[in-house]
Structures are given as structure tokens and as C-alpha cells.
Amino acid sequence: MLSHVLTGTTRFVRSSLDHFNARHPWSHNDAFHPWIFTQLPNNRARALDVGCGHGVLVAKLAEHFEHVHGIDPDSSMRRASIDRCAGLSNVTIDDTTLADASPGFDLITMVAVLHHMDLITGLQQVRDHLAEGGRFLCVGLAHSDSMADHVWDIVCALTNPLIGFMRHPWPNYALSTAPLPTRNPDLSIATIRTAVDHVLPGARVRRRLAFRHTIEWTKPAPQQKKTLFR
Ligand SMILES: C[S@@+](CC[C@H](N)C(=O)[O-])C[C@H]1O[C@@H](n2cnc3c(N)ncnc32)[C@H](O)[C@@H]1O
């Protein structure tokens, strides 16, 4: 009952603010790029951005890594990424799947992508494709299930226009690019936490504004692994 009331309240708050949000749009995904750049690993040979979309993150990572591989199953997204990264000789964009990518990455990023794939399989592939000491930095979306989820949604709905206003004080409709393939998340943050704890022990999962959460994990080096499993 309470959950229904909270869901209804979130919907009402969000629809009431839709008009304002449309005049001050901001990318809820790109907003997490600064967080990613404060978390980069020490080794910076190879980075993989899974579900690279328009390639904004790939282009930024190219300034920090010897080679950046962007993968996306959607051909219009790959086209947009290739156009954006034209001239960056250390970038490859293609339709390789995460399963087929060659392992040994120092960084794997996923921004608004993990809920497009099977959660456990995706996490296992990340674990297997990272080099020791490599980092997984993920910005995710979850389905709201518990009361805490709904309350957090209301906080996000209320802060959304404030952040939009701070980023674009004057009405701004210039965010339009090829629409991103989107999908509604099915799994709650509690389910995601359980899976992450199981597959990536020691990972940190945190709720964030903008209806997002983040996952950060460093693949242990061999001696740390021994300690971990003794
Ligand atoms: C919401 S968009 C996010 C794009 C980009 N990461 C960003 O931050 O703007 C989700 C992207 O994931 C891609 N995608 C969907 N399923 C995928 C999969 N199994 N493996 C990799 N990418 C996938 C979609 O084609 C789409 O470009």
C-alpha cells in the first residue's frame, strides 16, 4: 500500500516537473564522467567502454589510455561513435560482444548498459576480462522496489530540475542527438547488490542522484587473491 502511494507520488512529482526538465535538459549519463575520471586505474594501457552509445566517454578516455575499445550492438550508435572519434588513432569502435572481447583490460566502463544484459553473465564477463589491478566502473539503473528506493526516487525527482537549472540556467534544447537505445531496468538495487557481492567481492555499490547507482571494483592482484580466499 505504502509502496503504491510512494510510486504514485514519484510519478506525480516527475510529471509536474517534466515541463521544467524539458527546458533545462542534462545528460544523466555524461554527468557521471567526472566520477569515472577520478577513479581511473594506475595502469592505463587498454580500456573498454561497453555500450559506448555516442562515444562521448570513449573520446574522453582516449586522452588517458594507450588504446580504447568502444563496443555497441547498435549500428547507429557505432556510426555516431566512429564519427565522434574520427582522428583518434588509439580508438577502435565495433560490434564485438563483451564475451568475445580480448581479455586483459585495465578499465571496463558501462554507463546505463548493465541492465541491457543478463546481470550475472555481464558481471562474470567483466571479472574475466579485467587485468589484475584493473577497474570496473559502472553507472547503472535499477527498478524501484522497496520503500527506500521510492524515497530515493523522490529525492532524485526533486533535485533533477535543480541540477538542470545549475547546468543550463537559460532554457536549452540543444541536447538532441541520435536517440539512445533504452530499456527499463527490471532488477532492484538490492538484487544487484547481492549479485555484485557474489561475483565481484569487495565491490562498492552506491545509490546516486539522477536515478542512478554506481558500482566500482578493482580486480585483486594474485597475492591479494590468496588473502581473499584463504
Ligand atoms: C542507454 S544507452 C547508454 C549509452 C552510453 N553508454 C551513454 O552513456 O550514453 C545503452 C547502450 O547500450 C547498448 N547495449 C545494449 N545491449 C548491449 C549489450 N548486450 N552489450 C553492449 N552494449 C549494449 C545500446 O545499444 C546502447 O547504446
The ligand as a MOL file (V3000), in Angstrom:
LIG
                    3D

  0  0  0     0  0            999 V3000
M  V30 BEGIN CTAB
M  V30 COUNTS 27 29 0 0 0
M  V30 BEGIN ATOM
M  V30 1 C 21.1640 3.9640 -22.5530 0
M  V30 2 S 22.3980 3.6630 -23.7680 0 CHG=1
M  V30 3 C 23.8720 4.2880 -22.9690 0
M  V30 4 C 24.9340 4.6660 -23.9660 0
M  V30 5 C 26.2050 5.2820 -23.3830 0
M  V30 6 N 26.9070 4.3530 -22.5490 0
M  V30 7 C 25.9230 6.5690 -22.6650 0
M  V30 8 O 26.3550 6.7170 -21.5210 0
M  V30 9 O 25.3210 7.4810 -23.2270 0 CHG=-1
M  V30 10 C 22.6310 1.9020 -23.6980 0
M  V30 11 C 23.5910 1.4050 -24.7570 0
M  V30 12 O 23.8750 0.0280 -24.5140 0
M  V30 13 C 23.9060 -0.6390 -25.7480 0
M  V30 14 N 23.6740 -2.0760 -25.4980 0
M  V30 15 C 22.5140 -2.7320 -25.3950 0
M  V30 16 N 22.7240 -4.0490 -25.1600 0
M  V30 17 C 24.0700 -4.2010 -25.0770 0
M  V30 18 C 24.9210 -5.3210 -24.8580 0
M  V30 19 N 24.4350 -6.5530 -24.6440 0
M  V30 20 N 26.2570 -5.1280 -24.8720 0
M  V30 21 C 26.7600 -3.8760 -25.0690 0
M  V30 22 N 26.0040 -2.7810 -25.2880 0
M  V30 23 C 24.6780 -2.9440 -25.2920 0
M  V30 24 C 22.8280 0.0500 -26.5620 0
M  V30 25 O 22.9670 -0.1730 -27.9550 0
M  V30 26 C 23.0240 1.4990 -26.1540 0
M  V30 27 O 23.9370 2.1780 -26.9900 0
M  V30 END ATOM
M  V30 BEGIN BOND
M  V30 1 1 1 2
M  V30 2 1 2 3
M  V30 3 1 2 10
M  V30 4 1 3 4
M  V30 5 1 4 5
M  V30 6 1 5 6
M  V30 7 1 5 7
M  V30 8 2 7 8
M  V30 9 1 7 9
M  V30 10 1 10 11
M  V30 11 1 11 12
M  V30 12 1 11 26
M  V30 13 1 12 13
M  V30 14 1 13 14
M  V30 15 1 13 24
M  V30 16 1 14 15
M  V30 17 1 14 23
M  V30 18 2 15 16
M  V30 19 1 16 17
M  V30 20 1 17 18
M  V30 21 2 17 23
M  V30 22 1 18 19
M  V30 23 2 18 20
M  V30 24 1 20 21
M  V30 25 2 21 22
M  V30 26 1 22 23
M  V30 27 1 24 25
M  V30 28 1 24 26
M  V30 29 1 26 27
M  V30 END BOND
M  V30 END CTAB
M  END
